[in-house]
Structure formats: structure tokens, C-alpha cells
């Protein structure tokens, strides 16, 4: 976490994060126009933010887009802050994102010390999944074209979708429809992609939630930082997070 604190200590780098908070998915040129410094200076600060995992990049055609990644900040929160937080704090971590043809895209990235096979198992195994997905039970046979659904232990359906692409242990692409409230139901169907890439003795997990309506309800995508933090904790330590809201759906409703 030293890299995270180092990156956040500089006011210019915090300004870059502020700009990405206001409008995610920006090019280097767009960020350069927003700050009173040279292109080289912006590149230097972005490199530090990338090394800390606070910014991730994606190629879209000939453009390189920069996205704010809140997962490292979520990990700091879970280590030192969460026991003092309100139960719904996790829902406030969603950040506004860039717009392309009236759609939004969210990109989250985290490094986990494990193998691709072990990480894949933790994603698709229902019992393990419930330990970091707010206690929600996620079930599927994970074959291309099959359905998946997430439910409360009382059998209340919370979300559902289709397995669009299944390539174990590297890639899982799913459609996603939230159902836990009337507000999120109105958002319709979006898409979630899990990409696993081995890096040394660890894996880089990139979760992309896209095809979201511009201005979509933050509850639809705002829980991913805590989910990924819980996944990392489970795989690396065998323990479950006990942060407020982490087992929101674990106890059947009366």
C-alpha cells in the first residue's frame, strides 16, 4: 500500500484523480488541457498513479483512455476505516464515468496472489462466491449461453443474466440485470467482464462493467470495490470480510 499513499500525497496527482472522478475514461490530451502543466508532466504523474493501481488504461481504437480505479482505496478502507463506517458506505464508492453513445463504462483492477485456476474457482463456486458478494448466492453451470442468477437465502431473486463468453480460467463475460429494487430494475441490462491475467506468482483481475446507461443508478455498479476486496481477502487468507454491509444478504429475511 506504500505506492497508494505515495501517489495520493502529491496534490497534482490528486487533481488528476479528481478530473477522472468528474469524467472517467479520458485521453492524455484531454487531461493535459485540464491541468496547467506540460504533456510530459501529466504523463509522469499518470505513470505513478498507474503503478499504484489507482488508474488503469484501456485502448479504444487509436485512443488510450484512463480510468479511475477505486479498488486500492477500498482496500485501505477495509484495513483501517471500515469498522467505523456506516453499513451503507460501500454503496457510495461508485464513481461517475465517461460517456460514449450515452453509455457508461466502469473498470476495476486488483492484484491477487494466487493462480488463475484458484481465482476462477473462487469466482464460479457458489459457496465461495457468497462469502464476498454480500452473502448473495450466485448459481450457474457456467456454459456459454446458459443463465446465471443471484439470490437471497430466502430465494428472493436479486440479479440475473446470461453467460455470454466462458473461457476458464481466463475470461468470463456475462450480461447483468439488477433486480433488488425498482430503481435498479429500471436500469435494464448491462455487461460484466472478468479478465484474469497471470503476473508472476499473482494474477491481475480486471472487472469491466459496461453498457451502462449514462447516469445509471450507482447501486448497480457501486459495490464492485468491496466485492473485489472481499475476493482478494478470501483467496489470499481464507477469511471473509466483516466490514459493514459485507454480508448484507446473508441472513434470510423474516
C-alpha positions in Angstrom: 0.0 0.0 0.0 3.0 2.3 0.2 2.6 3.1 -3.5 -1.0 4.2 -2.9 -0.1 6.6 -0.1 2.9 8.0 -2.2 0.6 8.6 -5.2 -2.1 10.3 -3.1 0.5 12.5 -1.3 1.0 14.7 -4.3 -1.7 17.4 -4.9 -1.2 17.3 -8.7 -1.9 13.6 -8.8 -5.0 14.1 -6.6 -6.1 16.7 -9.1 -5.8 14.1 -11.9 -7.9 11.7 -9.9 -10.4 14.5 -9.3 -10.6 15.0 -13.1 -11.2 11.3 -13.7 -13.8 11.3 -10.9 -15.7 14.1 -12.8 -15.3 12.4 -16.2 -13.8 8.9 -16.4 -12.2 7.4 -19.5 -10.2 10.5 -20.6 -7.3 10.6 -23.1 -3.9 12.0 -22.2 -4.6 15.1 -24.3 -7.9 15.8 -22.5 -6.2 15.6 -19.1 -3.4 17.8 -20.3 -5.8 20.5 -21.3 -7.4 20.5 -17.8 -4.1 21.0 -15.9 -1.5 23.8 -16.0 1.5 21.6 -16.9 3.3 20.0 -19.9 2.2 16.8 -21.6 5.4 15.2 -20.1 4.4 16.2 -16.6 0.9 14.7 -16.9 2.4 11.5 -18.3 4.9 11.3 -15.4 2.1 11.7 -12.8 -0.2 9.3 -14.6 2.6 6.7 -14.5 2.9 7.0 -10.7 -0.9 6.6 -10.4 -0.9 3.5 -12.7 1.9 1.9 -10.7 -0.2 2.4 -7.6 -3.2 0.8 -9.3 -5.3 4.0 -8.9 -5.5 4.5 -12.7 -6.0 1.8 -15.3 -5.8 2.3 -19.1 -7.8 0.8 -22.0 -7.2 1.1 -25.7 -10.2 2.1 -27.8 -9.2 2.2 -31.4 -6.3 4.6 -31.6 -7.0 6.2 -28.3 -5.7 5.3 -24.9 -8.2 6.0 -22.2 -7.5 6.5 -18.5 -10.0 5.2 -15.8 -10.1 5.9 -12.1 -9.7 2.6 -10.2 -11.1 2.8 -6.7 -10.2 -0.7 -5.6 -6.9 0.2 -3.9 -8.7 2.9 -1.9 -11.3 0.3 -0.9 -8.5 -1.9 0.4 -7.2 0.9 2.6 -10.8 1.5 3.8 -11.2 -2.2 4.7 -7.9 -2.3 6.6 -8.3 0.9 8.7 -11.5 2.7 8.2 -14.4 0.2 7.7 -15.1 -0.7 11.4 -16.1 2.9 11.9 -18.2 3.3 8.8 -21.9 3.2 8.3 -23.3 -0.1 6.8 -24.2 1.6 3.5 -20.8 3.2 3.0 -19.9 0.6 0.3 -22.8 1.9 -1.9 -21.2 5.4 -2.1 -18.0 4.2 -3.8 -19.4 4.3 -7.3 -17.8 7.0 -9.4 -19.1 8.8 -12.5 -17.7 7.5 -15.7 -17.2 8.5 -19.3 -19.9 8.7 -21.9 -19.8 7.1 -25.3 -23.1 7.0 -27.2 -24.9 7.6 -24.0 -23.3 4.6 -22.2 -21.0 4.4 -19.2 -18.1 2.0 -18.5 -16.5 1.2 -15.2 -13.1 -0.5 -14.9 -11.8 -2.1 -11.7 -8.4 -3.7 -11.3 -6.8 -5.7 -8.4 -3.8 -8.0 -7.9 -4.3 -11.2 -6.1 -1.6 -13.6 -5.0 -2.9 -16.9 -6.5 -3.1 -18.9 -9.6 -5.6 -18.3 -12.4 -7.2 -21.7 -11.7 -7.8 -20.9 -8.0 -9.1 -17.4 -8.8 -11.5 -18.8 -11.4 -12.8 -21.4 -8.8 -13.5 -18.6 -6.3 -15.5 -16.7 -8.9 -17.7 -19.6 -10.1 -18.1 -21.6 -7.0 -21.4 -20.7 -5.4 -20.3 -21.3 -1.7 -17.1 -19.2 -2.1 -18.9 -16.5 -4.1 -21.5 -15.9 -1.3 -18.6 -15.1 1.1 -17.7 -11.9 -0.7 -20.8 -11.0 -2.7 -22.7 -9.5 0.3 -23.9 -13.1 1.2 -25.8 -13.4 -2.1 -25.9 -16.9 -3.5 -24.8 -16.9 -7.2 -25.7 -20.1 -9.2 -25.0 -21.2 -12.8 -23.4 -24.1 -14.7 -21.2 -21.5 -16.5 -21.5 -22.8 -20.0 -21.8 -20.4 -23.0 -25.4 -19.2 -23.4 -26.5 -20.5 -20.0 -28.3 -18.4 -17.4 -27.0 -17.3 -14.0 -28.8 -15.7 -11.1 -28.0 -14.3 -7.7 -30.5 -14.7 -4.9 -31.1 -14.0 -1.2 -31.1 -17.2 1.0 -34.8 -16.7 1.3 -34.9 -17.3 -2.5 -35.6 -13.7 -3.4 -34.1 -13.0 -6.9 -31.5 -10.1 -6.7 -29.9 -10.2 -10.1 -29.6 -12.4 -13.2 -28.1 -12.6 -16.7 -26.6 -14.8 -19.4 -23.1 -16.3 -19.7 -22.0 -14.7 -23.0 -18.4 -16.0 -23.0 -16.8 -18.6 -20.8 -13.1 -19.3 -21.1 -11.7 -20.8 -17.9 -9.5 -19.8 -16.2 -9.0 -16.5 -18.2 -12.3 -14.8 -19.1 -15.9 -14.7 -18.1 -18.4 -12.3 -19.9 -21.9 -12.0 -18.5 -25.0 -9.9 -19.1 -26.2 -8.3 -15.9 -29.6 -7.2 -14.7 -30.1 -5.9 -11.2 -33.5 -6.7 -9.5 -33.2 -5.8 -5.9 -35.2 -2.6 -6.1 -37.5 -0.8 -8.5 -34.8 1.9 -9.1 -32.2 -0.6 -10.3 -34.7 -2.6 -12.3 -35.3 0.4 -14.4 -31.6 0.4 -15.5 -32.1 -2.7 -17.7 -29.3 -5.0 -18.8 -25.6 -4.2 -18.8 -22.5 -6.3 -19.2 -19.8 -7.5 -16.7 -16.4 -8.9 -17.9 -14.0 -10.7 -15.6 -10.4 -10.9 -17.1 -7.7 -12.9 -15.3 -4.1 -12.4 -16.3 -1.2 -14.3 -14.6 1.6 -11.9 -13.4 4.5 -13.7 -11.8 3.1 -15.6 -8.7 -0.1 -13.5 -8.8 -3.0 -12.6 -11.0 -4.3 -9.3 -12.3 -8.1 -9.4 -12.2 -9.8 -6.7 -14.3 -13.5 -6.3 -13.9 -15.2 -4.2 -16.6 -18.9 -3.2 -16.1 -20.0 -1.5 -19.3 -23.1 -0.9 -21.4 -24.5 1.0 -18.5 -26.9 3.8 -19.2 -25.4 7.3 -18.8 -26.3 8.4 -15.3 -27.2 4.8 -14.2 -28.1 4.3 -10.5 -24.8 3.9 -8.6 -26.0 0.8 -6.7 -25.8 -1.2 -10.0 -22.0 -0.8 -10.1 -21.0 0.8 -6.8 -20.5 -2.5 -4.9 -17.7 -3.9 -7.0 -14.8 -2.4 -5.0 -16.0 -4.1 -1.8 -16.7 -7.4 -3.7 -13.2 -7.4 -5.2 -11.6 -6.6 -1.8 -13.6 -9.5 -0.3 -12.5 -11.8 -3.1 -8.8 -10.9 -2.6 -9.2 -11.5 1.2 -10.8 -14.8 0.7 -8.3 -16.2 -1.8 -5.2 -15.0 0.0 -6.2 -15.6 3.6 -9.2 -17.9 3.6 -11.1 -15.4 5.7 -14.2 -13.4 4.9 -14.5 -9.6 5.3 -16.6 -8.4 8.2 -16.9 -4.8 7.1 -20.3 -3.1 7.4 -22.6 -4.3 4.6 -20.3 -7.2 3.6 -23.0 -9.8 4.5 -26.0 -7.7 3.5 -28.0 -10.6 2.1 -26.6 -13.4 4.2 -29.4 -13.6 6.8 -32.8 -14.7 5.5 -35.5 -12.1 5.9 -38.2 -12.7 8.5 
